[in-house]
Structure formats: structure tokens, C-alpha cells
């Protein structure tokens, strides 16, 4: 993990096992990155929450609960945005799966996706043949959000 | 996560601390559903020392709420910090739960 902060920029990488006990380690990295990017406590917590849900979904749905796989977390701090990438090496997740939302409490299983869409400004998913899924989540930083082009929140490719 | 169950005169109290996430929510589920199976009619979950709760924790509490309601039991959540409360707001599930500041208030209101 390395930090480079010319002009408030920073890039971090963390490779970690798919054991749920290590989700807290990834959350801690993103929490510190979000604070460094200038997000307040509530904004930081929401970013951390979104990341935690993304990792949980990978472990449960891409890795079938296996603890011996690997994930790669990349965090990029830009002046106008915090970008979080989560790379897995599991089965392909279809874009429509990313848009499944829970409807009521009789089926709370889609809560994690709901949270991810609520707390992030953009979500994008790509599948790389022979590798796995790369989920990119973006949070625009205060002031930059108003100037960005209007677009659909939570797009997936 | 730390979790303990106390039996009070007319309710069961579950004290939870730390993080409730994919790693720890199964333990919370075991405890809560155990109380449901025992047909406990009043359960108070104290979340004052919880610094993080994710969808797996929320889903566990929803399951407990529904299980208790099946035999007309009640669930109260107490002591939530801003972060924990925010997760209920983000999921739009706050309205189905009863929140109280303290265990004493919850116990009084559930009588």
C-alpha cells in the first residue's frame, strides 16, 4: 500500500483474503482514505458501509462463502472524487444482478445492494474474461458533485 | 463483536458491542433466534457499544422482529449511535423498529 499526495491525490492498494474477518481491515483502509479526502464522519461512514456491502456480496455470491480466495481493493483520491475499485476473481456478475433491490422486509437479502446504491454516486461493474469482476464505486467530493455532468446514478456496464 | 444475554424480570436484554458484519452477524442471529424459539415476549437489544452494523446485522434484526411478532412478542432497540441509526435510515427500515434511548425507557414502554 503506497500513498502519493501531489495536490491532494492518493492511491492505495490492499490485497486481502476472502475471509469475512478481514472485511474490517479493508473498511479501516477506506475509512482513513475517506477522512483524508475530506469527507465528514457521516460521509465517511457511508463510504465504509458501501465498501463493506460490496465485499460481503463478493464473498457470498462470487466466492460462495469460501474464505480462501482473494480480493484486491484499490482506492484513489482525486481532488473531486473518491474512487473505490474492488476486484474479485470469481464468477461473472451480470449487470442486472447489480440492480436487484430489496422490495420489502420479507426479502431483506437485497439490502446490501440497496445500501451501495444509496451511499455511492456512481457504481460501475465490468467483467474481465479470465480474471473476474471489477466493481468501481465513486463518491464525488463536496463542491465537485454540483459541477459534474448530469447522469444516471448507479450505472453498470 | 461482543454479545451477552441478560434475563430481567419481564424481558430479555441482549448487549452487543463492536462490529456487526458478515463475520459476526451469525452469532447475533443464533442468540436472537434462540430467544424467539424460547417464545420470549419482550426482547431489548442494546446497541450502544456497536460501532458498525451492516445489512447482515439489519437483516438479522428484521428476522428477530418477525419471529417475535409471530407469537406477539416485541423487540426494542436501544442506545443507537449516529452511525448505527444512519444504517436503518439508509435502508428505509427504521419505521418498522422501535427505538429508545435507554433500556429503562424501553422496558417501561413495553410493559
Interface residues (C-beta under 8 A of the other chain):
Chain A: X19 X20 X21 X23 X24 X27 X41 X42 X45 X46 X48 X49 X52 X53 X55 X56 X59 X60 X105 X108 X109 X111 X112 X114 X115 X118 X119
Chain B: X19 X21 X22 X23 X52 X54 X55 X56 X58 X59 X62 X63 X66 X82 X83 X86 X87 X90 X91 X93 X96
